[in-house]
């Protein structure tokens, strides 16, 4: 019960990595807020948590919209209180579009979700954390946060920005009791992966991962376990860290 009675908000938690984090945090005693754009999908995750004896609520929110975020936090405050742990997981992928093929609408969608959304949700959570002088922020970046080729121009740029934002957050708020770190997943078996690449690209990626030190693709629980470590007191001396969960992909 490493997160006993902590209020944890996980964005993009209706499937994949976010769902795995929400389920694991609940098992460890957290009161989990399952954030998603569609309340029906979020509720399915909540139902699973509750059926296992955990505590959770579903909240619909578009993290690219400030008013939607404000409404989400009003609901969280009313039902559970201030957020103790924030996991910025929601993201949008550009399907490897190079700059000339990245229309402005696509560029804005990626940045509004992956970077601006992270900034706005974080700012909404910060006042409650500062009041208690205690909080944990975990950003879910990507190997694309540090390297080229693992996305298109917009996605690579947004994820690099998220890495810089994480470091500055750690610098600005670490002495105020708030720890901020970022997880950089590699190829993880999720709908986010399968839904954004062709069948041939999937095959190529799977063939590549078999040659990695880990010998396989990653699974959502691999990232969830890392998030639990960073959310718990086990990582109390870790600030501004970038934790690669990639099976050796970037060696």
N, C-alpha and C positions, 0 to 999 in steps of 0.2 A: 504493500500500500504506500508506495513512494510519493503519491500525489494526493494523499488523503485530504478530502474536503476542499481541494483547490478548484477554482473555477477556471476551466480551460476552454478557450474558443479556438476551433479549428475551421478555417475557411476552406471552401472546396472539399468538404468532407463527405459528400454523398457517394464517393466511389474512390477506388485506387488508393494512393498514398494517404490522402486525407482521411478516408474511411478507416484504414488500418491504424492510423494514429489515434483517431477518436475511440476506436474499440479498445486499444491497448491502454490509453489514458484512463478510460472508465474502469477497466480491470484493476488499475492501480489506485482507485479510489477517488478520481477526479469527478467533479460535476461538469459534464461535457456539453458544450454548445456546438451542435452540428450545423455549421453554416453552409448554405448552398443556394444557388439561384432558384432551384425548384424545391419547394417545401415538401412535396410528396416524396422525393428521393431522400431528402434529409430525414424525414420521418421514419423511413424504413431502417435507417441506421440507428435511430433512437430506439425503435422497437426492439432491435436486436440487443442493444445495450441494456434496456430495461428488463428484457426477458432473462438476461444473465445476471440480474440483481444490481445493475449499475444505475447511475443517475444521469439523465441527459434531457435536453430540450432541442427541438428543431427550430431553426430561424432562417427565413428566406431573406437573402440580401444580394444586391448587385454591388460588388465592392468597387466598381468604377463610378458609382453614383454616391455623392456625399450624403444626400438626404436619406438614401436607403441605408447607409452605414449608421447614421444617427438614429434611425428608427430601430435598427438591430440592437444597438447598445442600450437604448431605452428599454427594450424588452428584456435584455439580459440583466440590466440593473434591477428591474422590477421583480424578476423571477429568481435570480440567483445572487445578485450583488456584483461588485467590481470584478473584472477579469484579472486573474492572477497569472495565467499562462496564455500567451497568444501564439498560435502557429499560423503564419501567413503562407498558406499552401495553394490557394486558388491561382490559376494561371491560364494563359492563352498562347497557343503555338502558331507560328507563321508558316509552317510546312516548308521550311528551308528556302523561302523566297529571297533571292539576292536583291540588292538595293534597287535596281532598275525595275524589278518586278514587284516590289513592295509598294503597293498603292498607299496613299496617305491614310485612307480609312483603315487599312490593315495595320499600319504603323501605330496609329492612335489606339486601336483596339488592344494591341499587344502591350503598349506602354500604360494605357489606362488601367489594365488589369494587373499585369505583372509588377509594375513599378509604382505607378500613382496609387493603385489600390492598396498596395502594401503600406505606402506612406500614410494614406488616409485612415486605414484601419488601425495602424499603429498609433497615430495621433489620438484616435478615439479611445484607445485603451490606456494611454499613458497617464492621464490625470488620476485615475483610480490607483494605478501602481505607485505613482509619486506620493499620493496621500498616505499609503501604507509603507512607503519606502522599501518596497519589495515587489519584484515581478520578473517574469522570464518572457523573452521574445525569441521565437525561433522562426527564421525565414527559410522557406524551402526554395532554394535556388536550383542549380543544375550544373553539370560539368560545363555547360555553356556559360556559366558565370566566370569561368577562368580560361576557357579555350575557344578557338574558332571551330567551325565546321559542324558543331552539334546543334545547328539550327540555322535560321536565315538571319538577314541583317537586323531585323527588328528584335527578334528573340534574343540573339546574342547580345545586342546592345542593352536591352532591358535587364537581362540577367547579370551582365557585368555591373550595371547600375545598382542592382540589388545588393551585390557584394560590397560595393563602396558604401552604400547606405547602412549596411549592417555594421561595418567598421566604425562609421561615424556615430551611430547610435550607441555602440559600446563605449566609445570615447566620451560622449556627452552625458550619458546617464548611468554609467557603471558605478560611479561614486555615490549615486542617489539610490542604490539598491536594485537596479534593474540590469539584468544580464541579457545581452543580445548576441546570438550566434546564428550561423547559416549552415544548412546541410546542402551538399552538392551531389544529388543522385546521378548515377549514370543511366544505363538502360534498365528500366524497371518494367516488369510485366503488368501493364495496366491498359485500360481502354484509351488513355491519353496517348500511349505509345502506338497501339495497334490502329487507332483511329486516325493517326496523322502520317502514316507511312504506307507505301504500296506493299503488296504481298512480296514483291521482289526485294524491296528494301528491308522488309522484315526478315526474309531469309538471309540476306547478306549480313544483317546485324546479328542474327542468331549464330551464323557460322563464325562470325568474328568473336562473339562472346565465349564460344566454346574453347577458344585459344587463350582466353584470359587466365590469370592465376586462379580466379575463382571457378573457372570452367563452366559458367552459366550466366544467364541473365539474372538481374536482381528481382526481388519480390517486395511488395509493399511493406511487409513486416520487417524487412531489413532496414528500411528507412524509419519505420515506426520505433524500432528498438533504439536507434540513434537519437530520435526525438525524445524518447523517454529519458535517456541518459542526460541530455541537455536540459530537460525540464526539471529534473530532480536535483536534490542537494548533492548528488554524487559528482556533479560538475560545477560546484560552487566557485571554483577558482578559474573557470574558463569564461573569457570575455572576448568577443570579436573573432572567434575561431571559425574557420571554414572546414567542415568535416566532409571529406569525400567518401561517398558510399557508391563505388563504381566497379568493384570486383577487380580492380587493377587496370581498367580501361585506359586511364591517362598516364600510365607509367612511361 
